[in-house]
């Protein structure tokens, strides 16, 4: 009986000590589990924030810093689809956003899908220097040495570095029409030399300076692929896949 009393007494002392210690620990001290979760949240990230890929390509996205379950979603599956393992497949030209969700927090990656170019545009382009049409009209000279026709879409932009009109919209028009009516597009056949006329809307505010600082950007289609081209008075022609929106 005495032995049992001794055990009970020791147990009571131990419980009392544990209670005192628990009261001494501040309420704002995190548990080991809480600390681990906080540390994980601060180090979790997506391995890529943006992707440029071609249709038919595959890129793998990963969530780093955690072993927690990840769910994946695409904003546009027709452009870029994503599997449950984070594999992104380019489906067609366009842009989409891939979202990974971990512990209710979202991480995003922007995806741009391009088309594989089998035939690059092959032509020369420059702006015609003309004092008479300066400030409201510019002429694009095209020498199509490629194997395919080029379709120039209606809209373009006059870009002037160092001037207030940094980006002024212009449109293709019929130079032989008395009213200078706009055209939806112009096609330049393979081997053809053409003059494409762009103008602003009438009005004093729709004017630009045509000089060494001037560039003309224009949208065109070559071999069923959309491009944006840039050129100047010196014929420094460059292009990139995609169109200006």
C-alpha positions as CSV (number, residue, x, y, z in Angstrom):
1,X,0.0,0.0,0.0
2,X,2.8,2.4,0.9
3,X,4.5,1.5,-2.4
4,X,1.3,2.5,-4.3
5,X,1.1,5.8,-2.5
6,X,4.7,6.6,-3.4
7,X,4.0,5.9,-7.1
8,X,0.8,8.1,-7.0
9,X,2.8,10.9,-5.3
10,X,5.5,10.8,-8.0
11,X,2.9,10.9,-10.7
12,X,1.2,13.9,-9.2
13,X,4.5,15.8,-9.0
14,X,5.3,15.0,-12.6
15,X,1.9,16.2,-13.8
16,X,2.2,19.3,-11.8
17,X,5.6,20.1,-13.4
18,X,4.3,19.5,-16.9
19,X,1.4,21.9,-16.2
20,X,3.7,24.6,-14.9
21,X,6.0,24.2,-17.9
22,X,3.1,24.4,-20.3
23,X,2.0,27.7,-18.7
24,X,5.5,29.1,-19.0
25,X,5.6,28.6,-22.8
26,X,4.4,31.7,-24.6
27,X,1.1,31.3,-26.6
28,X,2.8,32.7,-29.8
29,X,5.4,30.0,-29.9
30,X,4.7,27.8,-33.0
31,X,4.7,24.0,-32.8
32,X,7.3,22.0,-34.8
33,X,4.6,21.1,-37.3
34,X,3.6,24.8,-37.7
35,X,7.2,25.9,-38.1
36,X,7.7,23.2,-40.8
37,X,4.6,24.3,-42.7
38,X,5.6,28.0,-42.5
39,X,9.1,27.2,-43.8
40,X,7.7,25.1,-46.6
41,X,5.3,27.9,-47.7
42,X,8.1,30.4,-48.0
43,X,10.3,28.1,-50.2
44,X,7.5,26.7,-52.5
45,X,7.8,28.0,-56.1
46,X,7.2,27.0,-59.7
47,X,10.3,26.1,-61.6
48,X,9.3,28.4,-64.5
49,X,7.3,31.6,-64.6
50,X,7.0,31.8,-68.4
51,X,7.5,29.4,-71.3
52,X,7.8,30.0,-75.1
53,X,7.3,26.8,-77.0
54,X,6.2,25.5,-80.4
55,X,3.0,23.6,-81.2
56,X,3.7,19.9,-80.6
57,X,6.4,20.6,-77.9
58,X,6.3,19.4,-74.3
59,X,7.7,21.2,-71.3
60,X,7.6,19.9,-67.7
61,X,6.6,22.2,-64.9
62,X,7.4,21.3,-61.3
63,X,6.6,22.7,-57.9
64,X,9.8,23.0,-55.8
65,X,10.1,23.0,-52.0
66,X,7.3,20.7,-51.1
67,X,6.0,17.1,-51.5
68,X,2.4,18.2,-51.0
69,X,-0.2,17.3,-53.6
70,X,-0.3,19.7,-56.7
71,X,-3.3,20.2,-58.9
72,X,-2.7,21.7,-62.4
73,X,-5.0,23.7,-64.7
74,X,-4.8,25.5,-68.0
75,X,-6.7,28.7,-68.8
76,X,-7.0,27.5,-72.4
77,X,-6.6,23.8,-73.1
78,X,-6.9,24.4,-76.9
79,X,-3.6,26.4,-76.8
80,X,-1.7,24.7,-74.0
81,X,-2.9,21.7,-72.0
82,X,-1.4,20.4,-68.8
83,X,-1.4,16.9,-67.3
84,X,-1.7,15.9,-63.6
85,X,2.1,15.5,-63.6
86,X,2.7,19.1,-64.8
87,X,3.6,18.2,-68.4
88,X,2.6,21.1,-70.7
89,X,1.8,20.4,-74.4
90,X,1.7,23.2,-77.0
91,X,-1.5,22.6,-79.1
92,X,-1.8,25.7,-81.3
93,X,-0.6,29.3,-81.6
94,X,-1.7,31.5,-78.8
95,X,-1.2,32.3,-75.1
96,X,-2.4,30.6,-72.0
97,X,-1.7,30.5,-68.2
98,X,-0.9,27.3,-66.3
99,X,-1.9,27.4,-62.7
100,X,-0.5,25.0,-60.0
101,X,-2.4,24.9,-56.7
102,X,-0.7,23.7,-53.5
103,X,-2.3,23.9,-50.1
104,X,-4.9,26.4,-51.5
105,X,-2.1,28.7,-52.8
106,X,-1.8,29.3,-56.5
107,X,1.4,29.6,-58.7
108,X,1.2,30.6,-62.3
109,X,3.2,30.2,-65.5
110,X,2.5,32.1,-68.7
111,X,2.8,30.0,-71.8
112,X,3.2,31.4,-75.4
113,X,2.9,28.8,-78.2
114,X,4.3,29.5,-81.6
115,X,4.1,27.7,-84.9
116,X,7.1,25.9,-86.4
117,X,8.2,27.9,-89.4
118,X,9.0,25.8,-92.4
119,X,9.5,28.7,-94.8
120,X,10.8,32.0,-93.4
121,X,9.7,35.3,-95.1
122,X,12.1,36.2,-97.9
123,X,11.6,39.8,-99.0
124,X,12.9,43.3,-98.7
125,X,11.0,46.2,-97.2
126,X,11.7,49.9,-96.7
127,X,9.8,53.2,-96.3
128,X,9.8,55.5,-99.4
129,X,11.2,58.9,-98.6
130,X,8.8,61.4,-99.9
131,X,8.5,65.1,-98.9
132,X,5.2,65.5,-100.5
133,X,3.4,62.9,-98.5
134,X,5.3,63.6,-95.3
135,X,3.4,63.8,-92.0
136,X,0.3,61.9,-93.0
137,X,1.1,59.2,-95.5
138,X,4.0,56.7,-95.8
139,X,4.7,54.2,-98.6
140,X,6.1,50.7,-98.0
141,X,8.2,49.3,-100.8
142,X,8.1,45.5,-101.0
143,X,10.3,43.3,-103.2
144,X,9.0,39.7,-102.7
145,X,11.9,37.3,-103.5
146,X,10.3,34.4,-101.6
147,X,8.4,31.4,-102.9
148,X,5.0,32.4,-101.4
149,X,2.7,35.5,-101.7
150,X,2.6,37.9,-98.9
151,X,-0.6,39.3,-97.5
152,X,-0.3,42.6,-95.8
153,X,-3.1,43.3,-93.3
154,X,-4.8,46.6,-93.0
155,X,-3.3,48.1,-89.9
156,X,0.2,49.4,-89.1
157,X,2.0,51.8,-86.8
158,X,4.4,54.6,-87.4
159,X,7.0,54.6,-84.6
160,X,9.0,57.8,-83.9
161,X,11.7,57.6,-81.2
162,X,12.1,61.0,-79.4
163,X,8.8,62.5,-80.6
164,X,5.5,62.9,-78.9
165,X,3.8,60.6,-81.5
166,X,5.7,57.5,-80.4
167,X,3.1,55.1,-81.9
168,X,0.6,56.4,-84.4
169,X,-1.8,54.0,-86.1
170,X,-1.9,54.0,-89.9
171,X,-3.9,51.9,-92.4
172,X,-3.5,50.7,-95.9
173,X,-5.5,52.6,-98.5
174,X,-6.1,52.7,-102.3
175,X,-3.7,55.3,-103.7
176,X,-5.6,55.4,-107.0
177,X,-9.0,56.1,-105.3
178,X,-9.9,59.8,-105.1
179,X,-11.3,59.3,-101.6
180,X,-8.3,57.4,-100.5
181,X,-10.5,54.5,-99.3
182,X,-9.1,52.0,-96.8
183,X,-8.3,48.4,-98.0
184,X,-8.7,45.3,-95.8
185,X,-5.5,43.8,-97.2
186,X,-3.1,43.7,-100.1
187,X,-1.4,40.6,-101.5
188,X,2.1,40.8,-103.1
189,X,2.8,37.8,-105.3
190,X,6.2,35.9,-105.4
191,X,8.7,37.9,-107.6
192,X,6.6,41.1,-107.5
193,X,7.7,44.6,-106.6
194,X,4.9,46.6,-104.9
195,X,4.1,49.9,-103.3
196,X,1.8,49.7,-100.3
197,X,0.3,53.0,-99.1
198,X,-0.5,53.7,-95.4
199,X,-2.2,56.9,-94.1
200,X,-3.5,58.3,-90.8
201,X,-7.0,59.7,-90.3
202,X,-7.4,63.2,-91.4
203,X,-6.7,65.9,-88.8
204,X,-3.9,67.9,-87.4
205,X,-3.4,65.5,-84.5
206,X,-2.8,62.5,-86.8
207,X,0.6,63.4,-88.1
208,X,4.1,62.0,-87.8
209,X,7.6,62.9,-88.6
210,X,9.2,60.9,-91.4
211,X,13.0,60.9,-90.8
212,X,15.9,58.7,-89.8
213,X,14.2,58.0,-86.5
214,X,11.0,56.7,-88.1
215,X,10.1,53.0,-88.2
216,X,7.0,51.4,-89.7
217,X,5.5,48.3,-88.1
218,X,3.1,46.2,-90.1
219,X,1.3,42.9,-89.9
220,X,1.6,40.3,-92.7
221,X,1.0,36.7,-93.4
222,X,3.5,34.4,-95.2
223,X,2.9,30.7,-95.8
224,X,-0.2,30.9,-93.5
225,X,1.8,32.2,-90.6
226,X,1.2,35.6,-89.1
227,X,4.2,38.0,-88.5
228,X,4.9,41.6,-87.5
229,X,7.5,43.4,-89.6
230,X,9.5,46.5,-88.9
231,X,11.5,48.7,-91.4
232,X,12.8,52.2,-91.9
233,X,14.1,54.6,-94.6
234,X,17.4,52.6,-94.8
235,X,15.5,49.3,-95.4
236,X,16.6,47.8,-92.1
237,X,13.8,45.1,-92.2
238,X,13.2,42.7,-89.3
239,X,10.3,40.5,-88.4
240,X,8.9,38.4,-85.6
241,X,6.2,35.7,-85.4
242,X,2.9,36.9,-84.2
243,X,0.9,40.1,-84.8
244,X,0.6,43.5,-82.9
245,X,-2.7,43.7,-81.0
